[in-house]
Amino acid sequence: MTIQPDYDRLYNLDDNRYKETLLQFQQQSIADDQKIVLLMRLATKYGFTCSQVWNLINIFNDDPTKIQGLQALMNNIIDLQNKDAQIIDQFVTDFGKSQSQTLLANVTACQTQGDAPNIIPYPTLNYTNTWNDSDVYALIDQINRASSSDQKISIAQTALLNQSNVLTPNQTLWLFQAFTTSKDIITLANAVNERIISLTCDQVQKILAKFILPTDKLNILTAFKSSVLDTENKYNLLSSLILASDKDKARLILDQFRAKSSLFGAPSGKVGLVVACSASMATNITLSTGETLTRLQYAKREFEKTLLNFGDGTQFDFAVFGGGPVVWNPVVKDPSSQNVLDALNLLNSRGPQGAHDIFDPYYFLVQMTDAEVIYIITDALPDCGATSDPAAIINLTKTWHQNLQIKVHTIGLLMGDDGQSPENKTQVVAFLKAMADATNSTFRILE
């Protein structure tokens, strides 16, 4: 049960972050299976010393579960020369000693970029077809002229929920700063979370700075638990509070933060994900951090982030197209550590190949599973499958929304040069927007 780390993104878990993480684990009253998922989340960001690994897996009461924790972290160890004394010999039972020795026998030391900086870099992306800044300013002006909180909230909700376009992080910050009470911000955050791309921790910090009372700050933190993009920087938000008792309360809230994917947002409910693995997904893209990777590699990264950060009560299924459509399961599943790993292994086994059979996996998730919210990511128009007619797919989407209350969020991953003409890309955007509009959902275009 392992996730191969992406060495280009890993930092050493420095002492302060390690202490915060250990405190976070010790304060949680959650099932061991979910703690394993939390360890898997850590493994997407950090490298660990053997001593840190042992202390993190020692939160479990029995050796079989400790071994599961070790499986989640073992590829991220930076000082394997200490594995005998600091991990293997720490197990009391023969089972624990033998299993840990077997797991660590062929592991190589993890390479990292050094100690995690105060603010871990995260990519900023070029979203198009979002709200126009001028329209956001006009909306804020309308909100400011309203005479009551209820009117302000109603104006904002009506405007945001009646559009499939989403707000950029900066536009989201402007909007929230237009409200003067924490209650209004919380109400709005809960109502329009799927209509915003994300907030950064720095932007949340600016919203918190509007308020003096710790209760206001803590309540706002709770409201933004599924809105933040760079959750690896979340502990920096503790500086907004002064008293140690308030910081302790904030840590419990920060533990509930779930990183919002730049592609999928923060899905909840019974979720179905359709992921393009077509040949054009081999197109190279360059992120703002300077990292170059393919569209498919980026989609896999965001898929992993999404699965590892599902909130309570969420269930999921997914399907891929390109080289033939494949559906993971006939029903939605809980995001247990084993289910998450099974899903990741299937997606990671797919390379970019084939055409754009968008309809068939989409149809399966709607008609043959109990998914209620569908996310479709593609980089081109449909060109094969049971139907490749965009108009027919849009009409069926309208029918499914009316009869089954299906919601369909769409994502166009158009970054990089894949040889498509500007006209073709315009048609992709129009198709994805029409699908989202058909179910009063959202669409995102990255170019």
C-alpha positions as CSV (number, residue, x, y, z in Angstrom):
1,M,0.0,0.0,0.0
2,T,2.2,2.8,-1.3
3,I,2.1,6.0,-3.2
4,Q,5.2,6.7,-5.2
5,P,6.4,10.2,-4.1
6,D,6.9,13.0,-6.7
7,Y,10.4,13.9,-5.7
8,D,10.2,17.3,-7.5
9,R,7.6,18.4,-4.9
10,L,8.9,17.0,-1.7
11,Y,10.4,18.9,1.2
12,N,11.9,17.7,4.5
13,L,9.3,17.8,7.3
14,D,11.1,20.4,9.4
15,D,10.8,20.2,13.2
16,N,8.1,22.8,13.6
17,R,5.8,21.3,11.0
18,Y,6.6,17.8,12.4
19,K,5.5,18.9,15.9
20,E,2.3,20.5,14.5
21,T,1.5,17.3,12.5
22,L,2.1,15.0,15.5
23,L,-0.1,17.3,17.7
24,Q,-2.7,17.2,15.0
25,F,-2.7,13.4,15.0
26,Q,-2.8,13.1,18.7
27,Q,-5.8,15.4,19.0
28,Q,-7.9,13.5,16.5
29,S,-10.6,11.1,17.6
30,I,-11.0,9.5,14.1
31,A,-10.7,5.9,12.8
32,D,-7.4,4.4,12.1
33,D,-8.3,4.0,8.4
34,Q,-8.7,7.8,8.1
35,K,-5.4,8.3,9.9
36,I,-3.8,6.2,7.2
37,V,-5.3,8.5,4.6
38,L,-3.8,11.5,6.5
39,L,-0.4,9.8,6.4
40,M,-0.8,9.3,2.6
41,R,-1.6,13.0,2.3
42,L,1.6,13.8,4.1
43,A,3.5,11.5,1.7
44,T,2.6,13.7,-1.2
45,K,4.4,16.7,0.3
46,Y,7.2,15.7,2.7
47,G,10.2,13.5,3.3
48,F,10.8,12.1,6.8
49,T,13.5,10.9,9.1
50,C,13.2,7.4,10.5
51,S,12.5,8.9,13.9
52,Q,9.7,10.9,12.5
53,V,8.2,7.9,10.7
54,W,8.3,5.8,13.9
55,N,6.6,8.5,16.0
56,L,3.9,9.0,13.3
57,I,3.1,5.3,13.0
58,N,3.3,4.8,16.7
59,I,0.0,6.7,17.0
60,F,-1.6,3.3,16.2
61,N,-2.2,0.7,19.0
62,D,-1.4,-2.5,17.1
63,D,1.5,-3.6,14.9
64,P,-0.6,-4.5,11.8
65,T,-1.9,-1.0,11.6
66,K,1.6,0.4,12.3
67,I,2.8,-1.6,9.3
68,Q,0.0,0.0,7.1
69,G,1.3,3.4,8.2
70,L,4.8,2.4,7.4
71,Q,3.7,1.4,3.9
72,A,2.2,4.9,3.4
73,L,5.5,6.6,4.4
74,M,8.3,4.2,3.5
75,N,9.2,5.7,0.1
76,N,9.7,9.1,1.7
77,I,12.4,8.2,4.2
78,I,15.6,10.4,3.9
79,D,17.9,8.6,6.3
80,L,17.5,4.9,5.7
81,Q,20.8,4.2,7.4
82,N,18.9,4.5,10.7
83,K,16.0,2.2,9.7
84,D,17.1,-0.7,12.0
85,A,17.6,1.2,15.2
86,Q,14.8,3.8,14.8
87,I,12.0,1.8,13.1
88,I,12.5,-2.0,12.9
89,D,13.9,-2.5,16.4
90,Q,11.1,-0.3,17.8
91,F,8.5,-3.0,17.1
92,V,7.8,-5.2,20.0
93,T,6.3,-8.3,18.2
94,D,8.1,-10.6,15.8
95,F,5.4,-9.8,13.3
96,G,6.2,-6.1,13.4
97,K,9.9,-6.6,13.2
98,S,9.8,-9.1,10.2
99,Q,7.2,-7.1,8.3
100,S,9.0,-3.8,8.7
101,Q,12.3,-5.4,7.7
102,T,10.7,-6.9,4.6
103,L,9.1,-3.5,3.6
104,L,12.3,-1.5,4.1
105,A,14.7,-4.1,2.5
106,N,14.6,-2.6,-1.0
107,V,13.6,1.0,-0.4
108,T,16.0,3.7,-1.5
109,A,16.5,7.0,0.3
110,C,14.1,9.8,-0.7
111,Q,15.5,12.9,-2.4
112,T,13.9,16.2,-1.4
113,Q,14.4,19.9,-2.1
114,G,15.5,20.6,1.5
115,D,13.6,22.0,4.4
116,A,10.1,23.2,3.8
117,P,10.1,27.0,3.4
118,N,7.7,29.1,5.5
119,I,5.4,29.3,2.5
120,I,5.6,26.2,0.3
121,P,5.4,27.2,-3.4
122,Y,2.2,26.3,-5.2
123,P,1.3,26.9,-8.9
124,T,-0.9,29.7,-10.0
125,L,-2.9,28.9,-13.1
126,N,-4.3,30.7,-16.1
127,Y,-8.1,30.3,-15.9
128,T,-10.1,31.8,-18.7
129,N,-13.9,32.2,-19.1
130,T,-14.1,33.2,-15.4
131,W,-16.0,36.2,-14.2
132,N,-14.9,39.6,-15.7
133,D,-13.3,41.8,-13.1
134,S,-15.6,44.6,-14.1
135,D,-18.6,42.4,-13.4
136,V,-17.3,41.5,-10.0
137,Y,-16.7,45.2,-9.2
138,A,-20.3,45.9,-10.3
139,L,-21.6,43.1,-8.1
140,I,-19.6,44.4,-5.1
141,D,-21.0,47.9,-5.7
142,Q,-24.5,46.5,-5.7
143,I,-23.8,44.6,-2.4
144,N,-22.4,47.7,-0.8
145,R,-25.6,49.7,-1.7
146,A,-27.9,47.0,-0.1
147,S,-29.4,48.1,3.2
148,S,-29.3,44.8,5.1
149,S,-27.2,41.6,5.5
150,D,-30.0,39.5,4.1
151,Q,-30.1,41.6,1.0
152,K,-26.4,41.6,0.5
153,I,-26.3,37.8,0.8
154,S,-29.2,37.4,-1.6
155,I,-27.6,39.6,-4.2
156,A,-24.3,37.7,-4.1
157,Q,-25.9,34.2,-4.1
158,T,-28.3,35.1,-7.0
159,A,-25.5,36.4,-9.1
160,L,-23.1,33.6,-8.4
161,L,-25.4,30.6,-8.5
162,N,-27.0,31.7,-11.8
163,Q,-23.7,31.5,-13.7
164,S,-21.5,28.5,-14.6
165,N,-18.5,30.8,-14.7
166,V,-16.4,30.7,-11.5
167,L,-14.5,33.4,-9.5
168,T,-10.8,33.6,-9.5
169,P,-9.0,33.6,-6.1
170,N,-8.4,37.3,-6.3
171,Q,-12.1,38.0,-7.2
172,T,-13.1,35.7,-4.3
173,L,-11.0,37.8,-1.9
174,W,-12.6,41.0,-3.2
175,L,-16.1,39.6,-2.7
176,F,-15.6,38.4,0.8
177,Q,-13.9,41.6,1.8
178,A,-17.1,43.4,0.8
179,F,-18.9,41.8,3.8
180,T,-18.4,43.3,7.3
181,T,-19.7,40.5,9.6
182,S,-18.3,37.0,10.0
183,K,-21.8,35.6,9.9
184,D,-22.3,37.0,6.4
185,I,-18.9,35.7,5.2
186,I,-19.7,32.2,6.6
187,T,-23.2,32.1,5.0
188,L,-21.8,33.1,1.7
189,A,-18.8,30.7,1.9
190,N,-21.2,27.8,2.6
191,A,-23.5,28.8,-0.3
192,V,-21.0,29.4,-3.1
193,N,-18.0,27.2,-2.4
194,E,-18.4,25.3,-5.7
195,R,-18.5,28.7,-7.6
196,I,-15.1,29.8,-6.5
197,I,-11.8,28.3,-7.8
198,S,-10.1,28.6,-4.4
199,L,-8.5,30.9,-1.8
200,T,-4.8,30.8,-0.8
201,C,-3.8,30.8,2.9
202,D,-2.4,34.3,2.4
203,Q,-5.9,35.5,1.1
204,V,-7.6,33.8,4.1
205,Q,-5.2,35.7,6.3
206,K,-6.3,39.0,4.8
207,I,-10.0,38.1,5.5
208,L,-9.2,37.1,9.1
209,A,-7.4,40.5,9.5
210,K,-10.8,42.2,9.2
211,F,-11.8,40.9,12.6
212,I,-10.6,41.3,16.1
213,L,-12.6,38.7,18.1
214,P,-11.1,35.2,18.1
215,T,-14.5,33.6,17.8
216,D,-15.0,35.5,14.5
217,K,-11.6,34.3,13.2
218,L,-12.3,30.6,14.3
219,N,-15.7,30.6,12.7
220,I,-14.3,31.9,9.4
221,L,-11.6,29.3,9.4
222,T,-14.3,26.6,9.8
223,A,-16.2,28.1,6.8
224,F,-13.1,27.9,4.6
225,K,-12.1,24.3,5.4
226,S,-12.8,23.2,1.8
227,S,-11.9,26.4,0.0
228,V,-8.1,26.6,0.3
229,L,-5.7,25.6,-2.4
230,D,-2.4,25.5,-0.6
231,T,-3.3,23.7,2.6
232,E,0.4,22.8,3.1
233,N,0.7,26.4,4.3
234,K,-2.3,26.3,6.6
235,Y,-0.4,26.4,9.9
236,N,0.8,29.9,9.0
237,L,-2.8,31.0,9.8
238,L,-2.2,30.4,13.4
239,S,-0.4,33.7,13.5
240,S,-3.8,35.4,13.2
241,L,-4.5,34.4,16.8
242,I,-2.7,35.5,19.9
243,L,-3.7,33.3,22.8
244,A,-2.4,29.8,23.1
245,S,-5.9,28.5,23.8
246,D,-7.2,30.1,20.6
247,K,-4.3,28.6,18.6
248,D,-5.2,25.1,20.0
249,K,-8.8,25.6,18.8
250,A,-7.5,26.7,15.4
251,R,-5.3,23.6,15.1
252,L,-8.4,21.4,15.5
253,I,-10.1,23.4,12.7
254,L,-7.1,23.4,10.4
255,D,-7.0,19.6,10.7
256,Q,-10.4,19.6,8.9
257,F,-8.9,21.6,6.0
258,R,-9.1,19.7,2.7
259,A,-7.0,20.9,-0.2
260,K,-9.2,22.3,-3.0
261,S,-8.1,20.9,-6.4
262,S,-7.4,23.4,-9.1
263,L,-9.3,21.1,-11.5
264,F,-12.0,19.4,-9.5
265,G,-12.6,21.8,-6.7
266,A,-13.8,20.1,-3.5
267,P,-16.3,17.4,-4.5
268,S,-18.8,16.1,-2.0
269,G,-21.7,13.6,-2.0
270,K,-21.8,10.7,-4.5
271,V,-19.2,11.8,-7.0
272,G,-18.2,10.4,-10.4
273,L,-15.1,11.6,-12.1
274,V,-14.4,11.3,-15.9
275,V,-10.7,11.7,-16.7
276,A,-9.2,12.2,-20.2
277,C,-6.3,9.8,-20.9
278,S,-6.3,10.5,-24.7
279,A,-3.2,11.0,-26.8
280,S,-3.5,14.7,-26.7
281,M,-3.0,14.6,-22.9
282,A,0.7,14.0,-23.7
283,T,0.9,17.8,-24.4
284,N,3.5,19.5,-22.3
285,I,2.5,22.3,-20.0
286,T,4.7,24.6,-17.8
287,L,3.4,25.7,-14.4
288,S,4.1,29.0,-12.8
289,T,6.6,27.2,-10.5
290,G,8.7,26.4,-13.5
291,E,7.8,22.7,-13.5
292,T,7.1,21.1,-16.8
293,L,4.9,18.1,-17.1
294,T,2.2,16.7,-19.4
295,R,-1.5,17.5,-19.2
296,L,-2.1,13.9,-18.0
297,Q,0.5,14.1,-15.3
298,Y,-1.1,17.2,-14.0
299,A,-4.6,15.7,-14.1
300,K,-3.3,12.6,-12.2
301,R,-1.7,14.9,-9.6
302,E,-5.0,16.7,-9.1
303,F,-7.0,13.5,-9.1
304,E,-4.7,12.2,-6.3
305,K,-5.2,15.4,-4.4
306,T,-9.0,15.1,-4.8
307,L,-9.2,11.5,-3.6
308,L,-6.9,12.1,-0.6
309,N,-9.0,15.1,0.5
310,F,-12.5,13.9,0.2
311,G,-14.6,15.1,3.2
312,D,-16.8,13.1,5.5
313,G,-19.7,11.3,3.8
314,T,-18.3,11.5,0.2
315,Q,-18.3,8.5,-2.0
316,F,-16.7,8.2,-5.4
317,D,-16.3,6.3,-8.7
318,F,-14.3,7.3,-11.8
319,A,-13.9,6.4,-15.4
320,V,-11.3,7.2,-18.0
321,F,-11.3,7.4,-21.8
322,G,-8.5,7.2,-24.3
323,G,-7.3,3.8,-25.5
324,G,-10.8,2.5,-24.7
325,P,-13.1,3.6,-21.8
326,V,-12.6,1.9,-18.4
327,V,-14.8,2.3,-15.4
328,W,-13.3,1.6,-12.0
329,N,-16.4,0.2,-10.2
330,P,-20.1,-0.5,-10.8
331,V,-21.0,1.6,-7.7
332,V,-19.6,4.5,-5.8
333,K,-17.2,3.6,-3.0
334,D,-16.1,5.1,0.3
335,P,-12.7,6.8,0.2
336,S,-11.0,4.3,2.4
337,S,-7.2,4.0,2.1
338,Q,-7.5,0.8,0.1
339,N,-10.1,2.2,-2.3
340,V,-8.1,5.3,-2.8
341,L,-5.0,3.3,-3.6
342,D,-6.9,1.0,-5.9
343,A,-8.3,4.0,-7.8
344,L,-4.9,5.7,-8.0
345,N,-3.2,2.5,-9.2
346,L,-5.7,2.2,-12.1
347,L,-5.3,5.8,-13.2
348,N,-1.5,5.7,-12.9
349,S,-1.5,2.6,-15.1
350,R,-3.0,4.6,-18.0
351,G,-0.8,6.5,-20.5
352,P,-1.9,9.0,-23.0
353,Q,-3.4,7.2,-26.0
354,G,-6.4,7.0,-28.2
355,A,-9.3,9.4,-29.0
356,H,-11.9,11.3,-27.1
357,D,-14.7,8.9,-26.2
358,I,-16.3,11.2,-23.6
359,F,-19.8,9.9,-23.8
360,D,-19.4,6.2,-22.9
361,P,-17.7,6.6,-19.5
362,Y,-20.0,9.5,-18.7
363,Y,-23.1,7.5,-19.7
364,F,-21.9,4.6,-17.5
365,L,-21.4,6.8,-14.4
366,V,-24.9,8.3,-14.8
367,Q,-26.9,5.3,-15.8
368,M,-25.2,2.4,-14.0
369,T,-23.8,3.8,-10.8
370,D,-25.5,5.9,-8.1
371,A,-23.2,8.9,-8.7
372,E,-25.1,12.2,-8.4
373,V,-22.4,14.8,-9.2
374,I,-20.2,14.2,-12.3
375,Y,-16.9,15.9,-13.1
376,I,-15.7,15.7,-16.7
377,I,-12.2,16.7,-17.6
378,T,-11.2,16.8,-21.3
379,D,-8.9,18.6,-23.7
380,A,-10.9,18.2,-26.9
381,L,-14.4,17.6,-28.3
382,P,-15.8,14.1,-28.4
383,D,-14.8,12.2,-31.6
384,C,-15.8,8.6,-31.0
385,G,-18.0,6.4,-28.8
386,A,-21.8,5.7,-28.8
387,T,-22.2,9.3,-29.8
388,S,-19.7,12.0,-30.6
389,D,-22.3,14.7,-31.3
390,P,-21.9,17.5,-28.8
391,A,-25.5,18.6,-29.2
392,A,-26.8,15.1,-28.5
393,I,-24.6,14.9,-25.4
394,I,-25.9,18.3,-24.2
395,N,-29.5,17.3,-24.7
396,L,-29.1,14.0,-22.8
397,T,-27.4,15.9,-20.0
398,K,-30.5,18.2,-19.8
399,T,-32.7,15.1,-19.6
400,W,-30.6,13.4,-16.9
401,H,-30.7,16.6,-14.9
402,Q,-34.4,16.9,-15.1
403,N,-35.1,13.2,-14.4
404,L,-32.2,12.2,-12.1
405,Q,-31.1,15.6,-10.7
406,I,-27.6,14.9,-12.0
407,K,-25.1,17.8,-11.7
408,V,-22.3,18.0,-14.3
409,H,-19.2,20.1,-13.7
410,T,-16.9,20.4,-16.6
411,I,-13.1,21.1,-16.9
412,G,-11.2,22.0,-20.0
413,L,-7.5,21.4,-19.7
414,L,-6.2,23.4,-22.7
415,M,-2.8,24.5,-21.5
416,G,0.1,23.9,-23.9
417,D,0.2,23.6,-27.6
418,D,-1.5,20.4,-28.9
419,G,-1.9,21.7,-32.5
420,Q,-5.6,22.5,-32.1
421,S,-6.8,25.6,-33.9
422,P,-8.2,28.5,-32.0
423,E,-11.6,27.7,-33.5
424,N,-11.4,24.1,-32.2
425,K,-10.6,25.3,-28.7
426,T,-13.5,27.8,-28.9
427,Q,-15.8,24.9,-29.7
428,V,-14.4,22.9,-26.7
429,V,-15.1,25.8,-24.4
430,A,-18.7,26.2,-25.8
431,F,-19.4,22.5,-25.4
432,L,-18.2,22.3,-21.8
433,K,-20.0,25.5,-20.9
434,A,-23.3,24.2,-22.4
435,M,-23.0,21.0,-20.4
436,A,-22.4,22.9,-17.2
437,D,-25.3,25.3,-17.9
438,A,-27.6,22.4,-18.6
439,T,-27.4,21.3,-14.9
440,N,-26.8,24.8,-13.3
441,S,-23.2,23.6,-12.5
442,T,-19.7,25.1,-13.1
443,F,-17.1,24.9,-15.7
444,R,-13.4,25.7,-15.6
445,I,-11.1,26.4,-18.5
446,L,-7.3,26.4,-18.1
447,E,-5.3,27.7,-21.0
